[in-house]
Amino acid sequence: MQAAVITERGALPVMQEFKEPEAQDGAVLINVDTAGLGGWDVLGAYRLGIAYPCVIRGEGVGRTAEGKRVYFGERSVLPYGAWAERTLVPIEEVWEVPDHIDDRTAITMGIAATGALIPLETAKIQTGETVLILGGTGTLGQIALQLARYLGAGKVVAAGRSEAALARLKERGIADATVCLKGDDTDVNALKAEAGEGYDVVLDLVCGQPMLNALKATRWGARIVTVGTGAGRQLNLDIADLLFRTLSCIGTGQRPPADRRKIWERLLDISATENITVDYAEFDFAETTKAWESQVNGPHAKIYAKIS
C-alpha cells in the first residue's frame, strides 16, 4: 500500500510502498478516506522511542471492513498511522461518525477541539468576561475563540504574529478584537489596549515571552491556562505579575479513550448547533512532504488530505 513514511528521526516524510497492516485481536483494520495533520504530529513527540520506518500518525476518518464509517485518533498501532491507504487502530480508539458529520469536521473536533474545550472549561469562564486566546490564528485557536463565546465570554480577543491571519479572524466574525504581536516591548501595551480593565481568562497556546507579556494585561482573579510551548518552554517569571491570579498548565490527551470519545461526541453537537468553523488547507495524498512543511511553517488552517 501507499503511505507517507518517515524513515529516520528528523527526516521529512516521503510517499512510498509500506507493508500492509495485519488484523490482530483488540484492533480494527481501517481503509482510510481522509487524514488530518496537526502541530503535535510535526513536533515529533509521538515518535519518541519507536522504530523506523513508520507512517505519519495523524488522525483520520475511514471505513472498517464492514463498511462502518469511523473516526480514529493518533494512537494507531505502530508503525501505522492515518497517512496511509490502510491502518490498524486499537478498538477503543475507533469511534463511529454520525452520517450528518463530514470527514473534516469529525477530524477537527478530535484532537484540536478537545485541546481547546478542556482548558477553557478548566478556566470556568463567567458570563461577560474578557478572554484572550494567545496564539489564536491556528486551528486550536480558531476553535477556542468560538468555544469561549459559547461558554459565556463577553469579548474574545485573538493575539498572534500574522496580520493577515488575524484580519481573517475579524473578517469571519469569530474575534471581537485582535492583537498583532511584534516580539518586542510594544506587545504589552498592545495587549493592554484591548483588555479593558484586564483579561479575565487567558488561554495560552504558545508560552514563552508572549505568555509573560499577557500576564501583565490581566486583572486580579484572572485564570491563565497554558497548553502549548511554541514560543518557548523556559520562563523568567516575576511572581508579582502572578499575584492574585491562577496559572495552570494542563495536558488534554491523556484521558481514557471513553472520556475522550464523550468529549468528541459533545463537540460534534456543539459544532453543529454553534456553527463552529475553521480554515482548511487541502493537499493531495502525494503532496505529503509539502503538507508537512506547511504545518511546520504554521498554516493558520487545519491540514488534511483525501486518501481515497
PEHUTA-V94040 format. One line per field, one symbol per residue. ss: DSSP state (~ for helix, > for strand, _ for the rest). psi: psi as a letter, one per 40 degrees, with the letter a starting at -180 (. if undefined). burial: # if it has 24 or more other C-alpha atoms within 12 Angstrom, else .. Layout:
BEGIN
ss: ???
psi: ???
burial: ???
END
This chain:
BEGIN
ss: _>>>>>_______>>>>_________>>>>>>>>>>>_~~~~~_~~~______>>___>>>>>>____>>>>___>_______>_>>>>>~~~>>>______~~~~~~__~~~~~~~~~~~~~______>>>>>____~~~~~~~~~~~~____>>>>>>__~~~~~~~~~~____>>>>_____~~~~~~~~_____>>>>>>___~~~~~~~~__>>>>>>>>>____________~~~~___>>>>_______~~~~~~~~~~~~~~~~~~_____>>>>>~~~~~~~~~~~~~____>>>>>__
psi: iiihhhdiheiiiihiiiiiiiiiheihhhhhdhiiiidddededeeheiiiiiihcaiihaiideehhiiiaffihifiadgidiihhhdeehhhhidehiddddddebddddedddddddeghiheihhhhhfeeiddddddddddddeeidhhhhhaehdddddddddefehdiihhhefaeedddddddeebeihdhhhhedaadddddddeeiiieihhhheifdeiehhghhddeehfihhihiieeeiidddddddddddddddddefhiiiihhiidefdddddddddegefihhiihd.
burial: .#####.....#####.#..#.....##################.##.....############....#############################...#.########################..#######################.##########..######...########.....##.###.##..######################.###########.........##..###.##.##......##.###.##.##....########.############.###########
END
